[in-house]
């Protein structure tokens, strides 16, 4: 999916660059510049997917936080790209928005529709799909606005269309940005109060729970468990397996560290 997205965005960049080179269309130039930024961003996202699993003695969990960073960059490009489009609509005359833009947009939409998310938990890939979805909606709005403008010649139609794209970009980015910053600030992806209540049903000695996410699909937890001081290592191991199995099956927590204590220690 990511490789296809990279190819498509570079094709879109070339598609808008050629009309500028041949006809000096300033709108085609502006759109090709926007598409160049998109292509570079998607290429960076693709590169990130290739290296995130490279763990080392320094990056023991790999480079999965790059997925979140890449997602944030993608989302910020969506927002600032739409604001850039608003700026262009203010400095260029409406007559420069030609039928060529409509035709190219109609060609681009089917290409973007072919970008599908194969991993719903991967923030990086989700952000690329969101980016392409936003671009599809933007091109559709742009086509409708330009058609109305060519029929009515009312200049404000283009401005209103671009403002709607800016609002759409902010609306679509709010929730993914919140999720990304939650991971970057090591917030818990689940309700730890509910988790503690569930775990106490398995072992009442559970306390001092911490849960955070490395990225969108890797959750980590540390837990303290108070046990009877006469328990054998084998019995403690049985308790550990029960807790780990439960966390994986219900909460999809991959990495769990459990500290067993003969008395409660915080």
Phi, psi and omega in degrees: 000315184294319179297320179296320180297319179299312181299316182297315182291327175289327176295320179296319178301313180295321182300324180271338180285321182302314179299327177292315181298320183279321187238005180055039178281114186292328178292320176298322177296313181298316180292323179293326176295316177300317180291330176296315177299317177300313183297318178296320180294315179294323177297318177297319179298319179296317179299320180300316181298337182278339188243355187298333182271004180281093179270160180207183178292342177266309179259078189291336177265005186089198183247038186293337177295339175297331176300316181291316178300316179298319179298317179297317178300316179301314183292321179293324177297321178301312183293308183289331175296320179290325177293322176299319177298321177298318178299317180297322181294338180273329185266338179261144177288151183298334182293340182282348178277091189271173176295339177301320179299320178297313182297313180296321179298320180293332177284323185290321186306310179300327179295315181293328180295340182280354179274112182239148179273120180266348181223100186291343182271344183278110182301321182297310181293323178298321181292325177294316178296318177298320178301312181293323178296317178298317180297321177300310181297323179295316179295322178296314178299317181298318179298313181297317181295315181293324177296314179297319180296316181293336177277318188257336185060028177269114188297323186294343179301317180295317180298316179296323178296316181292321177299321178295326178293319178299313179298318179298317181297318179293315181299317183288337186266342187302305184295314177299324178294319178299316179295320180295315180291330176299319179291315182296329179266010177059038173285157181282130179282353178228166178282108185289336177293317176294321179298315180298319178298317179296317184290328178293338174290335177271315179213114183295349181275003181291135175199178175052062184263133173230132178225135175210176182237136174284319177206195184292341185235011175232111177255146182232143179220144169237137186219141172257140179227122177273125182232166176295133184294347180268359180292143178277166178300321180297319179294320178296322180296325177296318178297318180299315181297321179297316181293315181296319179297317180297315182297323180289316185287319184267321187247359179055042177268119189276317186245120183232130173245123183243126177255115179268139184225147176280344172211160187295124179230120177248000000 
